[in-house]
Amino acid sequence: MTEQHPAILTDPSSVGLVATQMYHYDGQLDLESGQQLGPLDLAYETYGALNAAKDNAILIIHALSGNAHAAGYYTPEDRKPGWWDVMIGPGKAFDTNRFFVVCSNTIGGCSGSTGPGSINPATGQPYGMTFPIITIPDMVNAQRLLMDYLGIPCWYAVSGGSMGGMQVLQWVVSYPERVARCIPIATTHRLSAQSIAFNAVGRAAIMSDPDWCDGNYYDRQLPTNGLAVARMVAHITYLSEESMHAKFGRNLRHADAYTWKFDPEFSVETYLHYQGDEFVKRFDANSYLYITKAMDYFDLGVSTGSLVKAMEVVKARFLVMSYSSDWLFPTAQSREIVRALRFNGIDVSFVEIESPSGHDAFLLEYDEMTKLIRGFLEK
Amino acid sequence: MTEQHPAILTDPSSVGLVATQMYHYDGQLDLESGQQLGPLDLAYETYGALNAAKDNAILIIHALSGNAHAAGYYTPEDRKPGWWDVMIGPGKAFDTNRFFVVCSNTIGGCSGSTGPGSINPATGQPYGMTFPIITIPDMVNAQRLLMDYLGIPCWYAVSGGSMGGMQVLQWVVSYPERVARCIPIATTHRLSAQSIAFNAVGRAAIMSDPDWCDGNYYDRQLPTNGLAVARMVAHITYLSEESMHAKFGRNLRHADAYTWKFDPEFSVETYLHYQGDEFVKRFDANSYLYITKAMDYFDLGVSTGSLVKAMEVVKARFLVMSYSSDWLFPTAQSREIVRALRFNGIDVSFVEIESPSGHDAFLLEYDEMTKLIRGFLEK
């Protein structure tokens, strides 16, 4: 085994083989909508060891299509590690020699935690569209249940990019006493009209797919066409014009001549179709509806009247990062967060990292992020 | 009648009531793909009068979803004039007191000119997906047939925005002797990977709609769901983040409280759905496929090896305009055109117009455009 996969099992910077664990909560979670959700399952993974003082725990929060598998490998045969393996491990930015790193799948998701594809114990059938609307604060409240279960009084740090970053911001507002350091990356304190619009297109693609059947498709053909289109359009927003030009330009799929057909003609088309087709193998269309809806609702300052007011309670220190070519959650939106923090006298470092990779840079630019995060976590 | 609609019939700056005319070409048009298309119908409109010297004709070219109805009204009851009525009329930028203005619907379209929804005389059935692939040069070649039919030796000017601008650029390369002045607006000399990607999403939405039926839907339910999604995503690219924020922000559809439902919650969602639903009433899904494909193929310098080389033949003078917030065909792409023209010693004026309106600015910012175009047409 080790001879076949030496890199996975002998890499000193990898957390190695990991397993997803399940936390079952038998109560009811009160949701922002006024509804309740429960009992709850939360899929989570941990890397490193919790110390005796229980003060070395870091929460990592995934983005829209992520899951609890942030680092390491499930089996020696795995070709890909967890989604943020470049950042989590011995000697990495989130150093598992020192920290106990926790990542859980969001409620509403489809990778182990209770979501619309889960069986509703009241009916014995999948929730489908009877699943209640969930929000970013609801996601954070579910994570707090897990935190209590793990016996962690205060996170040493919470970090995540994109929708993960929204939850990071929500954490310090919902539970200011329970977060010491906060690292929101490539994110926003409220979804813009343009981002809501892109989410609306994705949902329209899914909900107009006849296979969607009002969400009751779990025992039949899945709405793969609609979900693939939703993923294709979202994927464009994760890249930059610059990176798409560098990666694909006008390269043709087949050699050097036009085919004059409607099959994908350019490499970028093939790539996008591939992204759509791969996504439907691992993601549930109803989860996509619920999670994009949660993002739409996110507006951290709405209940207090302003972001500055919402940030008044914050006790954590901040490292805010954005990427120069991210047009989904551009630097200007991170600057709004930084301004609100500074207005409240909160200790905040802000860095816009130069990168051509667009929004996806938070999954790619690990060198620069590692330097910044390592320094920040020392303090 | 005039008492009911005084504005339409008495406005001295309007071309007033107009009618679409049809030009029938009985031959075959040789297409870039090697196929042929014919016989051809071309729907066109004219405003103003051709002078005796036949040297005052201006060609206006529409964008993806446009048509021959560029100015005026079909009936006194019309609530909306032609798509560029703000620019065409007595005393306007394209002054019909002085110029004979021509606009024709593109081949492949669905507003009178021969397209996939037209009857193929060889079969007596709609072409559907047996319609040949067309390109921007093919569109221009069809316009040249109309030009010859109208007896116009040389256009005083050609102008258009977006896909219209691509054809404008193609005109001066395909027929350098037949264009005196060239006004490409908010356009590009070749479609970028990102733009191809957005077009690919739109086509995927249409072609995965079961009602599309491989394009054979003309006698049954139309693929309205797929076409609406295609329009929704395209519409986002026509606006800017800034304009969407100013127009919609996070305004709610219903009063001031969340509904916690999957119906559109935010005004921007309602708006986008409305855009999709209106579009399917007037546009053919197969035309959408063919025209976006034509845009994908557009690369003015590809056959000569470079844009600079392609521009060597140009004889026209240029006014190039872009908009500061247009991210579909951003200013940098107009600058590439300007550089290639200047390299060839061609007389070119270039203006980036400050506007928050994104790509759609070419339909909206008529004050600034009018000043610039009026001055340019004097020379």
Interface residues (C-beta under 8 A of the other chain):
Chain A: S33 G34 Q35 M129 P132 I133 R190 L191 S192 A193 Q194 I196 A197 F198 A200 V201 R203 A204 A205 M207 S208 D209 P210 N225 G226 A228 V229 M232 V233 I236 L239 E241 M244 H245 K247 F248 G249 R250 Y258 W260 K261 F262 P264 E265 F266 V268 E269 L272 H273 G276 L289 K293 D296 Y297 D299 W327 P330
Chain B: S33 G34 Q35 M129 P132 I133 R190 L191 S192 A193 Q194 I196 A197 F198 A200 V201 R203 A204 A205 M207 S208 D209 P210 N225 G226 A228 V229 M232 V233 I236 L239 E241 M244 H245 K247 F248 G249 R250 Y258 W260 K261 F262 P264 E265 F266 V268 E269 L272 H273 G276 L289 K293 D296 Y297 D299 W327 P330
